[in-house]
């Protein structure tokens, strides 16, 4: 495989805290030179354009600026051989929910924090993210008609139901599981509906959650700039996702 490769997505694709960061990347993007896009680009001999950005929503892929950066989809010029997409978690408040669950109880008195634990609000967000993901898939297919377009869902972050994930309470972990499952289902449905491919990173990483002996993601903790962000992929996780993508596109073996 050769040609142009554009990577779209949020921090789950950008890789905040995985060293080294991309030199000259926009402030706050958290874009790692060892994220899965860079690894795939090198493995498949593709010319990578990485516009992944921490905090991105589907709206910022499609139409809205983020910290001055243009909508991610504008990176597509129609010559792409491969486009990968990891998005949707910020639309439904997935990682913010998990981060908030590690805070002291009094912090939940803050309206913005407490709202993350409103199950009805999370359900409403999940009900809407499917349409947003389909809009992304359709827009990418229109702009890059010759490309292989691959949705890559989120790594599994939490242990299986019933397995403790300290300091998260059982109730907070249950809500996290619900949001993760809904997002995974919505991503799969969007890929099928828009004629895109799907790499099931979540399914492949069930035994590699942040509390496991061989984690592909970081568990709970404080965000520190010199290490991978909590509730995000680590270097091993990015390598695993890159291998999944290479396998799916015939780049391995």
Helices and strands as residue ranges (DSSP letters): E 3-9, H 11-14, H 36-44, E 46-50, H 58-62, G 72-75, E 80-86, H 89-92, H 94-100, G 105-109, H 111-114, G 115-117, H 119-143, E 148-152, H 170-193, E 197-199, H 201-204, H 235-248
